[in-house]
Amino acid sequence: MPELPEVETIVRALRAGGRGGPSILKKQVQSAELLWPRTLAEPDGGQFLTRLPFQRVMAVERRGKYIVIRLEQDTLLVHLRMSGDLRVEPGGALQPHDRLAVNFLDGWRLVFNDARKFGRVWLVSDAERVLAGLGPEPFDPTLTAGVFHQRLREHRRQIKPLLLDQSFLAGMGNIYTDEALHLAKIHPLQNSADLTLERAEGLLAALRTVLQQGIRTNGASIDWVYRGGEFQNNFRAYGRTGQACPECGTTIARIVVGQRGTHFCPRCQML
C-alpha cells in the first residue's frame, strides 16, 4: 500500500498543490533533517545534508511507485513502501514517525513520515540507475495488447504474482491487481502463457480501467496508512471476503498467492 493511484495522487498534489499543502515546484531548499538515517538509501547522511541545500525543485513525476522530484542538479526519489506518506506543511513541531524533512526557503517543508520504517529515499545524480529495472507503465501507449500478450507468454507464471512483479509492469499492487483480475474474469492462479490475445487485451483494459478509477477517486484509504482516498467504496473483490460478488452474487473467496492475500469470485474467475 500505496500503489500507483495513491502515488499518482501524491505526485499531483506536490506538483499542483493539494492534500493540505501548496505546490513544491520552484521552491528552493534551505536545509534538510535526517531523523532516521536508514530512511536514506543513498548517499550517506553527510553528503545528503550538504548536497541538497539551495537546489530548486524543477519537476515532480511518478515512475511506477516511485515519487521522482527533479532538482537543479540531483533527483530526489521516494518509495513509500508499506506505510510511507509525504506532507507539505509550514514549519513547526515534527510528528511521531517523521523520518526526514526538507526545509524550503519560504518557510514550508516536505516531510516523509513512515511508521513501519520500510520506505526509502535516494538523492542521486542519475535517477535511471535506480529506476532502470522497472517494467513498462500500465498507461504506456507502446504497451499494446499484442505487446502485452507476448510478454505474458514469455514469462509463463501465475498471473497474480507476475502482475505484482515491478520488472514486468510498474506500479501494480495487491488491491488493483485483485480488482483488475476480477473485472477481466481471470483467476489469480491462471498461467500467463495460457491467456489468448483476446483475454490479454481484456486484462490490459481492466488494469487501465481500475487504475483510472483509483486515480479519479484519489486512491484507496483502507487503514491509517493513506489518507483522503475513496476508491475503497468501489471495491469489486479486494477485501470483500464472504460478501457477494457484484457480478453474479457468489461469495467472494480469499486465498494466499505468492504470500499475498488474494480475493476473487470462484464463479466469475474460474480456473
N, C-alpha and C positions, 0 to 999 in steps of 0.2 A: 504494500500500500504505500504511498501514492503511485498511481500508474499514469499512462500517457495523458488522459484527460485532466487529472489533478495537476500534473506538472505543467501542462499547457496553460491551465487556468492561472497558476502562479506566475508563469512567464509573462502572460498578457498583463497581469496586474503590475509586475515590475516594470514592464515596458510602457504601459499607458496610465498607470495609477489604478488603485483598487485594493480591496481587502483591507481597507483602513489606512492605506498609505499612498503617497504620491509616486509618480514615475521616478525611477532612478537614472534615466537617461540624462547624460551630460553632467551628472553630479560628479564632483571631484573628491577623491578620497583624502581625508586628513590623516587618519591613523587606523589601526586595527587592534583588536584584542583577541588573543587566543586563550580561551578559558579552559579548554580541554585539549592538550596537544595532539592526542591521537585522532582527533577530528581531521587534522591536516594530513592528507596523503603525501603531498609534496608541494613545495620544497620543505626544508626544515623550518622550525619556527622563527629562527633569527632572520633567514632570508625572506620569509613571508612578511614579517613585520617591517622590513626595510624596503622591499621592492614595491609593495602595494601603495604606499602614500604618494599622493599628487597625480596618480593616474586617473583619467576621466573615463566614465562609463560611456562606451560608444554604441553598444547594441546589446540586446538581451534576446536569446534564442533558445530553442529546445532541440536536443538530439536524443531520440529515444527517451529515457527517463532522466537524462542529464539536463540541468539548467546551465546554459552557456552564457556567461557575462563577458562580453568582449571589452577589454580595456585598451588604452592607447598603446601599451607595449605588450601586455600579457593577456591571458584569458583566465578568468575565474570559473572553475567548473564545480558544480554542486550536485551530488547524488543523495537524495533524501532517504533512500533505503526504506526501512520499516516505519520509522516514526519521525523523520525529519520534517521541518517546516521552516519557512522564511517569513520574517516580518520586516516591514519598513515602518519606522516609528521615530518620534522625536527622542532626544536623549533622556536619560533618567535611570532609575534602578533597573538592572537586568533581572530576568526571571529565572526560577529554577530550571535547570536543563538547558540553559543557553550555553552554547559551546564556542561560538565565535561571533564577533561583531566587527562590522566595517563602518567606521565613522566618517561621515561626509562633512565637507567644509561648511555647508549651510545649516548644520545642526541636526539633520536627520541621520539615521543609521540603518544598516541592513544587518539583521540578527538571524543567525542559524540556531534553531532550537531542536534538540534531539534527545528525547528521554532515554531511548534504548542504546544510544551511542553507536549505532551501526552506520550512520551517514558519514560521508566523506567529502572533503573539499580539496581541490587542486588549484594551484596557481602556476600556470605553465606558459611558456613562450609559444609552444606548438600544441594546440588542443587536439589535433588529429592523432597525435601519438597516443592519447588516452582513448579517443573515440574510434580508432581505426577498426576495432574488432566488431563493431555493431553492424547488424544486417540492415536491409532497406527499411525506410519508414513505411508504415501502412498506407499513407496517402501519396507515396511517391508515384507520379504518373507513369514512370517507366516500369512499375510493377504491374504489368498487365495480367490478365487471367492466364494467358499462356505461359508467361514467365513464372508466375506463382505455381502453376500446376507442375512445371518442370522441376522447380525447387522442391516441391512436395515429393515428387517421385524420386529424386536423387537422395533424399535423406532417409526414407524408409524407417520412420519412427512413429510411435504413438502420437497422435495429433496434438493432444493437450500439452505434453512436455515439449514438443517441438515448437509450438506457438509461444511458449514461455521462454524459449532459448533466445537470448538477445542477439546472438550472432545470426539467427535465422530471420528474425523480424524484430525491429527495435521498438520498445515501448509497451509491449503487451504484458499484462499481469493476470493474476488469478481471476479477478472479478470480470474483466472484459472478455477474457478467453471463455469462461463459462457462458457468459451472455451470448457471445457470437456463435459458439457451437450449438447452443440451444436454438438460436434464430435460424441457423443453417441446417438444423436437424441432423447433426453429425455426432456420433458417440465419442466421448473423450478418449477412448481406447482404440479408436479406428486407426489402422496403419495409414500413414500419409501417402504411401506409394499406391494404395488401392483406390484412391479417390479419382474419379473420372474428371475430365476437363470441366464438364458441366457442374459437378459438385464443388470443384475447386473454385470456379467462378462464383458460385453461390456463397462459399465460405469467405472469399475475399470481400464480396459485397456486404456480408454480415459483419465482418470485422470493421469495415469502414462505417457502417450504419451505427453500431453500438458506440464506437469511439466518437462519432459526430454527436450522438445523443448525449454522451457523457460530457463533452466539451460545452454543448449548449446549456447544460444544467450545472456547470461548474464542478463537475466530478461527483464522486460519491462520498458522503460522510456517514460512516457506519460505526465509528467509535471516536475517541478523543484525538486520534492521530491527525485527521484532516478536517478543516472547518469550512463551512459555507456551501457545501455541495448538496444537490437534490436528486442525483441520479438513483440513489437507493430507493426512491419511491417508484422507480420504473423497472426494478429487477424482474427478470423473467425466470431465472433459475438460481442465481447465486444467493446463498444464504437462506433459501426457501425450503429447506429440508422438511418434509412432511406436509407441505402445502400443495394445493392443486396447481398443476401445470396450466398456464393461461391459454394454451392452445387446445388441450384435449381433456383436461381435468384429472389426469393421472397424477399420483402423488410424486412430487419431486424427491429423488433419492440422492444420497451422498456417499461417495466412495473416496478413497485416497489414491491419487495417481501421481507418481513421481514425488511422493511426500507432501503433496498439496491436497487439501480438501477440495473436492470436485463435485459440483451439483449438476444434475441432468434429469431429463424426463425419460424413463425406461421405455415409453411408448413412442414418443416423437423421435428419440435418438437411439433407435435400435442398432445393435452392432451386427 
